[in-house]
């Protein structure tokens, strides 16, 4: 592959998209660690990690398209696959959680907040 000089505007835009994608993914992962139960935890990774991955893929599309002098189609396919599968996966996880809660029949009690504070 012949090296191509990337314009400054494209380099800055791709860098901004990569930083945004990393920050969104980090926030989503922290939500997974901090939130109390499955139903709250599912939102952080599902929403933020999808947006973070979208930002990284946009940066990849931008740089690869400039280097190839045409629209690079592989990243578009990855984007469509992630956009199509992430909500379905989240929905299936939520349904599994609801089924598990019903199957347990309330055997597990939710942790009560400390009343001394």
N, C-alpha and C positions, 0 to 999 in steps of 0.2 A: 504494500500500500504506500502510495506517495504521500509524504507529510504535507498537510494543508495548513496555511496560516488561518487561524480562526480570528475573525474581527473582535475588537475589544468589546463592543456592545453585546455580542453573542456570548463571549466568555463571562462577562459580568452577569448577564441574565441567567446563564446556566449555573453559575456559582450561587446566585441568590436562590434559584429554584432548589439546588442541592441542600443549601443551609435550611431553607424552609421545610423541605421534606424530612431532613434529619430531625429538626425541632418538633415537627408534628408527630413523627414516629416515637420520639422520646417521650412526649407528653402522653401519647396513647399507652405506651408501655408502663409509665408511672401510674396511670389510671388503673391498669390491670393489677398492680401491686397494692395500691392504696384503698380501693373501694371494697366494701364489706362482703358482698355476696355475688353469685353468678349473674343475677339480673342487672346489677349495677356495673359489674366488671365487663360485661360484653360490649358496652357502648364505647369505652375508651379505645381499645384496640381496633374494633371494627371501623369506627368512623375515622379516627386520626391516622391509623396506619394505612388505610386506603387513600386518604388525602396525601399523606407523606409519600407513598409509593407513586401516586399520580404526579407529584412534583418532580420526583427523581426521573420518572419516565419522560416527562416533558423536557427536562434538561437533556436526557439522552437523545430524544428525537431531534432537538435543536442542533446539538453538536454533530450527530451522525448525518443529519440532512445537509448541513453545511459542508461536511467533509466529502459527501458523495454527490453533491450538487443535484440532489433530488430528494423527494420524501422517502424516508426509510420506513418500510412497512412493518418490520418485525416488532418494533416498539408499539405501534398502533394495535397490533394483534394482542400483545401482552396487556396493554391497557384495557382493551375490550374484554379479555378473559378475566382480569381482576375485577372490573366493574360488574361483570355478570355473576361471578362466583362469590364475592365477599358478602353480599346481602343474603344469599341463599344459605351460606355457611352459618351466618349469624342466626338466621331464622331456625335452622336445624338445631343449633346449640340451645337456643331458648326453649324450643319444644322439648328437647331432652331434659332440660332443667325442670320444666313444668311437670313432665311425666315423673321424674325422680321425686319431686316434692309431693305429688299425689301418691306415689307408691310408698313413700316413707310414712305417710299418714300422720304427720305432725309429731313423729317420734323425737326429732331433734328440735330443741328449743333454741330460739334466737338468743344470742348473748344480750343480757340486760345491762343497761348503763349503770355505772356505780352511783348509788344514791347518796354516798357520803360526801361527794364533792358538789 
